[in-house]
Amino acid sequence: MKMKKFINDPENLTIETLEGLELANSELIHLEPGNLVVSNALESAERVTLVTQCGSGHEPAIEGFVGAGMVDIDVVGDIFAAPGPAACVDAIKKADKGKGVLYIVLNHAGDMLTGNLTMKQIEKTDIKCVKVVTQEDVSNAPRSNASDRRGLVGCVPTYKIAGAAAAEGRNLEDVAAVTQRFADNMATLAVAVRGATHPQTGQMLAELGDDEMEIGMGQHGEEGGGRQTLKSADETAAIMVNGLVNDLELKSGEKVLLVIDGSGSTTLMEQLIVYRAAVAELEKRGIEVVANMVGEILTVQEQAGFQMFMARMDDELLELWNAPCNTPYFKKF
């Protein structure tokens, strides 16, 4: 099947996307050389700052969450590809306001390579920088081996917690500690019913039959071992809630943040029906949903499916979640 997308030269996809983002949100962000999406709030910041990185093609993530109260600089790579360490080093140097930089990296091979090389170069400077890795995909490794878990949509709520802690004026050690505590208590499970195409090549990232779904599929179509007959929204939500609750060892009386992330072409109608079912499943277990996010967050072009994310919450984390932020695709006032 021929790929049908409103694009120009495939080689210009990333820069044209970023230029469009800047034009649409010039009051919040601007673009700098090296594909750096920079928060306008950074100029007056006198606090710990936040840098992250990711390949393009996952819009609105991650550059859509740059702004006051969240990410200060996002370093954007090519389609589905990590940026190089030189741009990340530049971003950390640019972000540093003398209070230190928190550097958040998703656990994917290319991003980790870039992250590790970046930290080696930053260690040669006088900049205080702490790296936090998001690795919450429950499908490809047990919690006891979390370093092998992929980073999925959990990076976005992690930015919110980190950004709010930094905005309070906490020092780097405290910002890193609360961010790591949140990251250690989150989990994501993804399901897909149709794969996406790579917008530069037209290659299908995953093939599924008309009556199939796969629970545990990774961000770029990686197999998760959960291929099965397509289920209803309630049945699918029940399977995924059970997997996340068991992974986090949630008990009756606990509170959670629940996120339903559409992966590209799943309608909001479907997402809301799944969210409703997930809340009901949690209520059966005596678990209270105290915060939420539903919509397109970290996508994979036109992939059909969604990611379900949960994080254990307490009063401190809930206060940070509810703190103000103003970014192109997430705002709290």
C-alpha positions, 0 to 999 in steps of 0.5 A: 500500500502506498504511503499517504502523508502530507509531507514534502522532501522526506529528508526535511521532515524533522526541521520542517516539523520543528519550524512549524512547532515554533511558528505555532507556539512562538510565545512559549518556545523557540528553535536554536541550531542543532535542533534544540527546542528551547523554552522562552522561560529559560532566559530568566531561570534561576534554578535547576534546569531540565534537558531531554532528548528524543527522535522526531516522529512521536509528536507531540512528544517530546518537544511539545512539552517544552515550556515553563514548569516542564522541559527547558531544552529538548534535543531532537534527533531525526525520525525515530533516531537519537540526536548526537552527543554534541548537540546534547552537550551544547544543550546542557551548557546552554541550560545551566544557570549555575544551579545544575541540570537534570538530564532525562533519557529514555531507555532505548539503545541510541538514546542511552549511547548518546546519554552516556557519551554526553555525560562523559563530556559534561563530567569534564566541565564544572557543570553539575548534571545528574542523569535520570533514565525512564525505563517503565515498559513492563512487557520486555523485562521484570522489575528486578531487571528494570535496566532492560525496560524500554522508556515509553510515555512515562517520560512525559509525567516524569518531566512534569514532576521534575519541572515542578520540583525545579520551579519550587527552587529545590537544589539539584540533589532534591530535584533528582531524588524526587524525579527518581522516586517517581520514575521508580514507581511507574509502569507502562504497557502498550497495545497495538492493533495496527502498525505505523509506517516510517514517514521517510521510507514508507516501511511498515513498522509492524504487521498485524492481522485484521483480528489481531492485537499485540499487548507489549508492543514497543514504541517502534513496533518491537514485538512484545510476545502478547499477540492475541485475538482482538478484545473489547475495550473493557477486556483489553483494559482489564488485562492491562490494568492487571499487568500494571497493578501486579508490576507495581504491587499496588494495594487497596487504599493506594493512589495512582496517576493514570494515563491513556496515551493514544499512539497515533490514530486511536480516536479520543472516543476509544481512549475515553472508553478505555480510561473509563474501563481502567478506572472501574478496574482500579476501583474494584481493587480499592485503588483511587485515581487521583490524577490523569492524562488522556490523549495523544502524548507520545505517538508513532505516526499513524499506529493504532493502539494505546499505552496505559501508564500508572504511577504510585502517587502520594501528597508530595507527588500530587502537589508537583503534578498539579503545579502550574506549567505552560507548554504547547501540548500540556498546561496547568494553571 
